[in-house]
Each structure stands twice: as structure tokens, then as C-alpha cells.
């Protein structure tokens, strides 16, 4: 019985593992950004502005053909008509004593359709369509600006995972060296060698601080993994890790400040969106002016009514709404006479256009300040990477020398601990400086309107 129960449990556990696979897959930076963008609720919300602008453009295009087309039907139960004087059905209208026949009822049905087609409107419809299409471009630039900013945040998040993995490996390596020193201290104490208690205390403090750093890295990894899990939202249950295993500085040379300033004024989607919005408003003003001029329209209307219990009167001077069929076509001229209201609307559009000019000026000022700040951070980060690497090379030589002296019994444990501590700090600082440089370059390129893909290719 126990054997059978164990076998069943093994089968169930195997089935559960097949239902919920936990494969660990590597993901490139580009794929990570694409998945993050596709799952972003913020970008989906921003995208609706483009869709609304496209909808308004379609509404403007729909004004070209039969912008006004209506259908209406009417139905009722009505009594018949009788002639006490015996007039024929087509002459009942001549009987002064004609009256409703309440003993005879029937259905009254009337159908009406009418429409208006613009013929000449001084180009108002075309200008409205053109203004709406420019509004689409403005919305697309606005969406692209939000997308670029989000991609930079994803870039930072991707490299934060790589940084956490690098530091984790670094601390594991340092942990082995610390254990070696601890073993040597215990060995020296067992052999009765004279050891300075101050050095022992310093080493214990160093180990405690080291454990704090390990805990910080572990918590950082937990946070990054949970954030990745939320952003990627994979239904297959896969666990993703970055395909970039080692954190190296981007092979991208920092250009002059003027280059990034000029690139920003040419490429920033915010400025291009403002320019498109201004163009849309200019075309909308042209539409308003054309709309205030008289326009020529073609119209038609058709009415069909049928009531079997009531006779149709053929006399053209007698209206028989219960039984009729007529069609009317013709031309009409429409003129908006609300001149003061039209003038006020046009003045409002001029004020909004001036407001856009001020917005563009303010945006350029903000972009210039952003470029200067991000460029300063990138330049400092580049120097920190270079100088930290030089200091680390020197520290490694120092640590190697202290280890050799300690192994030969001529070294001091205090100097060995200092060298090890300095090397660990510089290795941590080196990785943090590389991360700072890479993210600073991504932010600088984004501030300059340079696509993030160009930074990755270099």
C-alpha cells in the first residue's frame, strides 16, 4: 500500500511540474524593452490620445460625402373616412359632411429620408481634414516622447539586474578571501603568535560591514526580480535573467556639449509635437475663416406614406399626408450670421497659437537645462570609470604584495585587511561607476532625442 501511495504522489508531482514550468530564460536588452513597452499600462493610456486624434480625423473626412443624411418613420392606428353624401373616394374632399369612420381602422405608415451634400465650401472641409491630420502627428510625437522616457527607465532596470549579479559574484569572491584571513588569524592564535588585538577588532568590524553589504545586495536582487516579473507578465511562468552577464562600459564616446544641444533642438519629439500642434491650429484657423463664408449645398428629401383605409386624393391642391409619395431636390446657400461669435472664436485661436509659441520657448529652455545636467553627469561618470579602473589596478598590486608578505610571515595582518578592504571598495565602486556611466549616456541620448538603439549598437 505504501509503495502504491508513493508512486501516485510521484505521478502527481510530475504532472504539477509540467503544468507550471519554471524555465529560466535569458533575455536581451532589446527584447526586455519591447516586452516592457508592450505591457505598459501607462503607454497604452498615452496611445489612446493618438487613437482619439485619428477618430477626429475620420469624422472630418466623413463630412465630404453626405454629412447630413437622416431617415425617419412614423406609425399609428387611424380611422377611415366616410362620405354621407355618397361622393366617390377620389372626391371625398368635396363633401362638406365628410367625417371619420370610427368603425373602420387601419395602419398609418410614413417614411422620410433627407440628405445634404456640400458642393462648394471654400475648401473648409479639406482644411478641417488637414488640421485633424496634423493633430494626429502631434499626438504621435507626444506618445513617442513618453515611449522614449519609458525605454530609458527599462534600460536602467535591465542594467540594475546586471549590476546586482555582478556585485553578488564580487561579494562571493570577497567572502572566500575574508574566510582565508579568518583562518590564518585562527591558525596564528593556535600557534601562539603575537597578534595585535586591535587588528582583530578591525577585522571583525570589517566582516560585519561586509555582511551588511551582502544583505543589501540580496534585497536589491529581490526587488529587481519582482519588478522584472511584473513588467514582463509572461503567462508561461518563465523566469527571465539578463543575457548580459558582465557589466562593461558602453563603447560610446562622449561628444561635445554643442552636439547634444543641436541634436535635441532637431530631434526631440516634444518640440516636434509642439510644431505639429501649431501647424494644426494654423490650419484650423483657415478652416474657421472658410466656414464663415457662404457655402453652396445640394439637398434632397423623399417622403412615402401609406394608409389603406384612407383614399388618396389626386387633386394637387389637396394635401393627403396619409397617402403620398413626393421627392424634392434643390440647391441651398448657407451663411453663418453669428459674426461676433465667429470673430471671438478666431481671436481665441490666435491666443492659443501665441500660447503654443510660448510653450515651445519654455520647452527649449527646459531641454537645454536637461542637456546640460545630463551631460555633466555623463562626463563625470566617464572620468570616474577611467580613474576607478586605474586605482583598482594599483590596489590589486598592493593586495598581491601584502598577501605574499603575509604568507612569508613578514607581513602585517592590518595591512592585508586594509588592502583587501580597499580592493573590495574599489571593485564595488568600479561596477557602480560603470552602471552610472551607462545609464547617464542613455539619459543623455534621450535628452538629445537620439534613439536608444543607436547607443546599443555602438
C-alpha positions as CSV (number, residue, x, y, z in Angstrom):
1,X,0.0,0.0,0.0
2,X,2.8,2.4,0.9
3,X,4.5,1.7,-2.4
4,X,1.3,2.4,-4.4
5,X,0.8,5.7,-2.4
6,X,4.3,6.8,-3.1
7,X,4.0,6.0,-6.8
8,X,0.8,8.1,-7.0
9,X,2.4,11.1,-5.2
10,X,5.3,11.0,-7.7
11,X,2.9,11.0,-10.6
12,X,1.0,14.0,-9.2
13,X,4.2,16.0,-8.5
14,X,5.4,15.3,-12.0
15,X,2.1,16.4,-13.5
16,X,2.2,19.6,-11.4
17,X,5.7,20.4,-12.6
18,X,4.5,20.0,-16.2
19,X,1.6,22.3,-15.6
20,X,3.7,25.1,-14.1
21,X,7.1,25.1,-15.8
22,X,9.7,27.3,-14.3
23,X,12.2,27.6,-17.1
24,X,14.9,30.2,-16.7
25,X,15.5,32.0,-20.0
26,X,17.9,34.7,-20.9
27,X,16.5,37.9,-22.4
28,X,18.4,40.5,-24.4
29,X,18.1,44.2,-23.6
30,X,16.1,44.9,-26.8
31,X,13.6,42.1,-26.1
32,X,13.3,43.2,-22.5
33,X,12.5,46.8,-23.6
34,X,10.0,45.5,-26.3
35,X,8.2,43.4,-23.7
36,X,8.1,46.1,-21.1
37,X,6.7,48.6,-23.6
38,X,4.1,46.1,-24.8
39,X,2.9,45.5,-21.2
40,X,3.0,49.1,-20.0
41,X,-0.4,50.4,-19.0
42,X,1.0,54.0,-19.0
43,X,1.9,53.8,-22.7
44,X,-1.4,52.1,-23.5
45,X,-3.1,55.1,-21.9
46,X,-1.0,57.5,-23.9
47,X,-1.7,55.6,-27.1
48,X,-5.4,56.4,-26.7
49,X,-4.7,60.0,-27.4
50,X,-3.4,59.1,-30.9
51,X,-6.5,56.9,-31.5
52,X,-8.8,59.8,-30.4
53,X,-7.0,62.1,-32.9
54,X,-7.4,59.5,-35.6
55,X,-11.1,59.3,-34.8
56,X,-11.5,63.0,-35.1
57,X,-9.7,63.0,-38.5
58,X,-12.1,60.3,-39.7
59,X,-15.0,62.4,-38.5
60,X,-13.7,65.3,-40.6
61,X,-13.3,63.0,-43.6
62,X,-16.8,61.8,-43.2
63,X,-18.0,65.4,-43.9
64,X,-17.0,65.2,-47.5
65,X,-19.9,62.9,-48.6
66,X,-23.5,63.4,-47.3
67,X,-22.5,64.8,-43.9
68,X,-26.2,65.1,-43.2
69,X,-28.3,62.1,-44.0
70,X,-31.4,61.3,-42.0
71,X,-34.2,58.7,-42.0
72,X,-37.4,58.8,-40.0
73,X,-40.5,56.6,-39.9
74,X,-43.9,57.3,-38.3
75,X,-46.6,54.7,-37.5
76,X,-50.1,54.9,-36.0
77,X,-53.6,53.4,-36.0
78,X,-56.1,55.8,-37.6
79,X,-59.8,55.6,-38.5
80,X,-61.1,55.5,-42.1
81,X,-63.2,58.3,-43.9
82,X,-66.8,58.1,-44.9
83,X,-68.9,60.4,-47.2
84,X,-72.6,60.6,-46.1
85,X,-73.5,62.3,-49.4
86,X,-72.1,59.4,-51.5
87,X,-69.1,61.2,-53.1
88,X,-66.6,59.0,-54.9
89,X,-63.4,58.1,-53.0
90,X,-61.2,60.5,-55.1
91,X,-63.7,63.3,-54.5
92,X,-64.4,63.0,-50.8
93,X,-62.6,66.2,-50.2
94,X,-65.5,68.0,-51.9
95,X,-68.1,66.6,-49.4
96,X,-68.6,69.2,-46.7
97,X,-70.1,66.5,-44.5
98,X,-67.1,64.0,-44.7
99,X,-66.2,62.6,-41.4
100,X,-64.0,59.9,-39.7
101,X,-65.3,56.4,-39.8
102,X,-64.7,55.0,-36.3
103,X,-65.9,51.6,-37.2
104,X,-63.1,51.1,-39.7
105,X,-59.4,51.3,-38.6
106,X,-56.1,50.8,-40.4
107,X,-52.3,51.3,-40.0
108,X,-50.7,54.6,-41.0
109,X,-47.1,54.3,-42.2
110,X,-44.9,57.2,-43.3
111,X,-41.1,57.1,-44.2
112,X,-38.9,60.1,-44.8
113,X,-35.3,60.4,-45.9
114,X,-33.3,63.6,-46.4
115,X,-29.7,64.5,-47.1
116,X,-27.4,67.4,-47.8
117,X,-24.2,67.2,-49.9
118,X,-21.6,70.1,-49.9
119,X,-20.8,71.5,-53.3
120,X,-18.6,74.5,-52.7
121,X,-17.4,75.5,-49.2
122,X,-14.2,77.5,-50.0
123,X,-12.1,74.4,-49.0
124,X,-13.4,74.3,-45.4
125,X,-13.8,70.5,-45.4
126,X,-10.3,69.9,-46.8
127,X,-8.8,72.4,-44.3
128,X,-10.6,70.6,-41.4
129,X,-9.2,67.3,-42.6
130,X,-5.7,68.7,-42.9
131,X,-5.9,70.2,-39.4
132,X,-7.1,66.9,-37.9
133,X,-4.2,65.0,-39.6
134,X,-1.7,67.5,-38.2
135,X,-3.3,66.8,-34.8
136,X,-2.6,63.1,-35.3
137,X,1.1,63.9,-35.9
138,X,1.2,66.0,-32.7
139,X,-0.3,63.1,-30.7
140,X,2.1,60.6,-32.2
141,X,5.1,62.8,-31.2
142,X,3.7,63.1,-27.7
143,X,3.3,59.3,-27.5
144,X,6.8,58.7,-28.8
145,X,8.2,61.1,-26.2
146,X,6.5,59.1,-23.4
147,X,7.7,55.9,-25.0
148,X,11.3,57.1,-25.2
149,X,11.3,58.1,-21.5
150,X,9.8,54.7,-20.5
151,X,12.5,52.9,-22.6
152,X,15.2,54.7,-20.6
153,X,13.7,53.5,-17.3
154,X,13.6,50.0,-18.7
155,X,17.3,50.4,-19.7
156,X,18.1,51.4,-16.1
157,X,16.1,48.4,-14.7
158,X,17.8,46.0,-17.1
159,X,21.3,47.1,-16.1
160,X,20.4,47.3,-12.4
161,X,19.8,43.5,-12.6
162,X,23.2,43.0,-14.3
163,X,24.8,45.3,-11.6
164,X,23.2,43.3,-8.8
165,X,24.5,40.0,-10.3
166,X,28.0,41.4,-10.7
167,X,28.1,42.6,-7.1
168,X,26.8,39.3,-5.9
169,X,29.6,37.5,-7.6
170,X,32.1,40.0,-6.3
171,X,30.9,39.6,-2.7
172,X,31.1,35.8,-3.1
173,X,34.7,36.1,-4.2
174,X,35.5,38.5,-1.4
175,X,33.8,36.2,1.1
176,X,36.4,33.5,0.3
177,X,39.3,35.9,0.8
178,X,37.8,37.0,4.1
179,X,37.5,33.4,5.2
180,X,41.1,32.8,4.3
181,X,42.2,35.7,6.5
182,X,40.0,34.5,9.4
183,X,41.6,31.0,9.0
184,X,45.0,32.5,9.1
185,X,44.2,34.5,12.2
186,X,42.9,31.4,14.0
187,X,46.0,29.5,12.9
188,X,48.3,32.2,14.2
189,X,46.4,32.3,17.5
190,X,46.6,28.5,17.9
191,X,50.4,28.6,17.2
192,X,50.8,31.2,20.0
193,X,51.9,34.0,17.7
194,X,51.7,37.6,19.0
195,X,48.6,39.2,17.3
196,X,47.6,42.7,17.9
197,X,44.0,42.7,19.3
198,X,43.3,46.0,17.6
199,X,43.8,44.3,14.2
200,X,41.5,41.5,15.2
201,X,38.8,44.0,16.3
202,X,39.2,45.9,13.0
203,X,38.8,42.7,11.1
204,X,35.6,41.8,12.9
205,X,34.2,45.2,12.2
206,X,35.1,44.8,8.6
207,X,33.3,41.4,8.4
208,X,30.2,42.9,10.0
209,X,30.1,45.7,7.4
210,X,30.7,43.1,4.7
211,X,27.6,41.2,5.9
212,X,25.6,44.4,5.7
213,X,26.6,44.8,2.1
214,X,25.6,41.3,1.3
215,X,22.2,41.8,2.8
216,X,21.7,45.0,0.8
217,X,22.6,43.2,-2.4
218,X,20.3,40.3,-1.7
219,X,17.4,42.7,-1.0
220,X,18.2,44.6,-4.2
221,X,18.1,41.4,-6.2
222,X,14.7,40.5,-4.7
223,X,13.3,43.9,-5.7
224,X,14.7,43.7,-9.2
225,X,13.4,40.2,-9.8
226,X,9.9,41.2,-8.6
227,X,9.9,44.3,-10.8
228,X,11.0,42.2,-13.8
229,X,8.3,39.7,-13.1
230,X,5.7,42.4,-13.0
231,X,6.9,44.2,-16.2
232,X,7.3,41.1,-18.3
233,X,4.0,39.4,-17.2
234,X,4.7,36.2,-19.0
235,X,1.8,33.7,-18.9
236,X,4.1,30.7,-19.4
237,X,5.7,31.1,-16.0
238,X,9.2,31.5,-17.3
239,X,11.9,33.2,-15.2
240,X,13.9,35.7,-17.1
241,X,17.5,36.8,-16.5
242,X,19.6,39.2,-18.5
243,X,21.7,37.8,-21.3
244,X,24.4,40.4,-20.5
245,X,26.3,38.7,-17.7
246,X,29.1,41.2,-17.2
247,X,28.8,44.9,-16.6
248,X,31.1,46.7,-19.1
249,X,31.1,50.4,-20.0
250,X,29.3,51.2,-23.3
251,X,31.7,51.7,-26.2
252,X,30.3,55.1,-26.9
253,X,32.4,58.2,-26.9
254,X,31.1,61.3,-25.4
255,X,30.8,64.1,-27.9
256,X,30.8,67.8,-27.3
257,X,28.0,69.6,-25.4
258,X,27.1,71.6,-28.5
259,X,26.4,68.4,-30.5
260,X,23.8,67.2,-28.0
261,X,22.2,70.6,-27.8
262,X,21.8,70.8,-31.5
263,X,20.6,67.3,-31.8
264,X,17.9,68.0,-29.1
265,X,16.5,71.0,-30.9
266,X,16.3,69.0,-34.1
267,X,15.1,65.6,-32.8
268,X,13.2,66.0,-29.5
269,X,9.7,64.6,-30.0
270,X,8.3,67.2,-27.6
271,X,9.4,70.1,-29.9
272,X,8.3,68.3,-33.0
273,X,4.9,67.7,-31.4
274,X,4.6,71.3,-30.4
275,X,5.4,72.3,-34.0
276,X,2.8,69.9,-35.4
277,X,0.3,71.2,-32.9
278,X,0.9,74.8,-34.0
279,X,0.5,73.8,-37.7
280,X,-2.8,72.0,-36.8
281,X,-4.0,75.2,-35.1
282,X,-3.0,77.3,-38.1
283,X,-5.0,75.1,-40.4
284,X,-7.9,75.1,-38.0
285,X,-7.9,78.9,-38.2
286,X,-8.1,78.6,-42.0
287,X,-11.0,76.2,-41.6
288,X,-12.8,78.7,-39.4
289,X,-12.4,81.5,-41.9
290,X,-13.7,79.4,-44.7
291,X,-16.6,78.2,-42.6
292,X,-17.7,81.7,-42.1
293,X,-18.1,82.3,-45.8
294,X,-21.4,81.4,-47.7
295,X,-21.4,77.8,-48.9
296,X,-23.3,76.0,-51.7
297,X,-25.1,72.7,-50.9
298,X,-27.2,70.2,-52.7
299,X,-30.2,68.8,-50.8
300,X,-32.9,66.2,-51.3
301,X,-35.9,64.8,-49.4
302,X,-38.2,61.9,-50.2
303,X,-41.5,61.0,-48.3
304,X,-43.6,57.9,-48.7
305,X,-46.9,57.5,-46.8
306,X,-49.5,54.7,-47.0
307,X,-52.8,54.3,-45.1
308,X,-55.0,51.7,-46.9
309,X,-58.2,52.7,-45.0
310,X,-58.0,56.3,-46.3
311,X,-58.3,57.1,-50.0
312,X,-55.7,59.2,-51.8
313,X,-56.9,62.5,-53.2
314,X,-55.4,63.2,-56.7
315,X,-56.0,66.9,-56.7
316,X,-52.6,68.7,-56.5
317,X,-54.1,71.4,-54.3
318,X,-55.3,69.0,-51.7
319,X,-52.7,67.6,-49.2
320,X,-53.2,63.9,-48.3
321,X,-50.5,63.2,-45.8
322,X,-51.8,59.7,-45.1
323,X,-51.2,58.5,-48.7
324,X,-48.5,60.3,-50.6
325,X,-45.2,59.9,-52.4
326,X,-43.1,63.0,-53.2
327,X,-39.5,63.9,-53.8
328,X,-37.8,67.2,-53.7
329,X,-34.2,68.2,-54.8
330,X,-32.5,71.5,-54.9
331,X,-29.6,73.8,-54.0
332,X,-29.2,75.9,-50.9
333,X,-26.8,78.6,-49.8
334,X,-25.8,78.6,-46.1
335,X,-24.3,81.6,-44.4
336,X,-23.3,81.8,-40.7
337,X,-24.6,85.2,-39.4
338,X,-23.1,84.9,-35.9
339,X,-20.3,87.3,-36.9
340,X,-19.4,88.4,-33.4
341,X,-19.2,84.8,-32.2
342,X,-17.1,83.8,-35.2
343,X,-14.7,86.7,-34.6
344,X,-14.4,85.8,-30.9
345,X,-13.6,82.1,-31.8
346,X,-10.9,83.3,-34.3
347,X,-9.3,85.6,-31.6
348,X,-9.3,82.6,-29.2
349,X,-7.4,80.5,-31.8
350,X,-4.9,83.3,-32.2
351,X,-4.3,83.4,-28.4
352,X,-3.9,79.6,-28.4
353,X,-1.4,79.9,-31.2
354,X,0.6,82.5,-29.2
355,X,0.4,80.2,-26.2
356,X,2.0,77.4,-28.3
357,X,4.8,79.7,-29.2
358,X,5.5,80.4,-25.5
359,X,5.2,76.7,-24.8
360,X,7.9,75.9,-27.5
361,X,10.2,78.6,-26.0
362,X,9.7,77.1,-22.5
363,X,10.3,73.6,-23.8
364,X,13.6,74.7,-25.4
365,X,14.7,76.3,-22.2
366,X,13.9,73.1,-20.2
367,X,15.5,70.9,-22.8
368,X,18.7,73.0,-22.7
369,X,18.9,72.8,-18.9
370,X,18.2,69.0,-19.1
371,X,21.0,68.5,-21.6
372,X,23.5,70.5,-19.5
373,X,22.7,68.5,-16.4
374,X,22.7,65.1,-18.0
375,X,25.9,65.9,-20.0
376,X,27.6,66.9,-16.7
377,X,26.6,63.7,-15.1
378,X,27.8,61.6,-18.1
379,X,31.1,63.4,-18.3
380,X,31.8,62.9,-14.5
381,X,30.7,59.3,-14.8
382,X,33.1,58.7,-17.7
383,X,36.0,60.1,-15.6
384,X,35.0,58.0,-12.6
385,X,35.1,54.8,-14.7
386,X,38.6,55.6,-16.0
387,X,40.1,56.7,-12.7
388,X,38.5,53.9,-10.7
389,X,39.9,51.4,-13.1
390,X,43.4,52.9,-12.6
391,X,43.1,52.9,-8.9
392,X,41.8,49.3,-8.9
393,X,44.9,48.1,-10.9
394,X,47.1,49.7,-8.3
395,X,45.2,48.3,-5.4
396,X,45.3,44.8,-6.8
397,X,49.1,45.0,-7.0
398,X,49.2,46.2,-3.4
399,X,46.9,43.4,-2.2
400,X,49.0,40.8,-4.0
401,X,52.1,42.1,-2.3
402,X,50.5,42.1,1.1
403,X,49.3,38.5,0.6
404,X,52.7,37.4,-0.3
405,X,54.3,39.2,2.6
406,X,51.8,37.7,5.0
407,X,52.3,34.2,3.6
408,X,56.1,34.5,4.2
409,X,55.5,35.7,7.7
410,X,56.9,39.2,7.2
411,X,53.6,41.0,6.6
412,X,51.1,42.6,8.9
413,X,47.5,41.5,9.1
414,X,46.4,45.1,9.4
415,X,48.0,46.0,6.1
416,X,46.4,42.9,4.5
417,X,43.0,43.8,5.8
418,X,43.4,47.4,4.6
419,X,44.5,46.3,1.1
420,X,41.6,43.8,0.9
421,X,39.1,46.4,2.1
422,X,40.4,48.9,-0.4
423,X,40.2,46.4,-3.3
424,X,36.6,45.4,-2.4
425,X,35.5,49.0,-2.2
426,X,37.1,49.9,-5.5
427,X,35.7,46.8,-7.2
428,X,32.2,47.8,-6.0
429,X,32.8,51.4,-7.0
430,X,34.0,50.3,-10.4
431,X,30.8,48.4,-11.1
432,X,28.7,51.2,-9.7
433,X,30.6,53.8,-11.9
434,X,30.0,51.7,-15.0
435,X,26.3,51.4,-14.2
436,X,26.2,55.2,-13.6
437,X,28.0,55.9,-16.9
438,X,25.8,53.6,-19.0
439,X,22.6,55.0,-17.6
440,X,23.9,58.5,-17.8
441,X,24.7,58.0,-21.5
442,X,21.2,56.6,-22.1
443,X,19.6,59.6,-20.4
444,X,21.8,62.0,-22.3
445,X,20.9,60.4,-25.6
446,X,17.3,60.5,-24.7
447,X,17.6,64.2,-23.7
448,X,19.2,64.8,-27.1
449,X,16.5,63.0,-29.0
450,X,18.9,60.3,-30.1
451,X,17.3,56.8,-30.3
452,X,18.3,54.4,-27.6
453,X,19.0,51.7,-30.3
454,X,21.9,53.8,-31.6
455,X,23.5,53.7,-28.2
456,X,23.2,49.9,-28.0
457,X,24.7,49.4,-31.5
458,X,27.8,51.3,-30.5
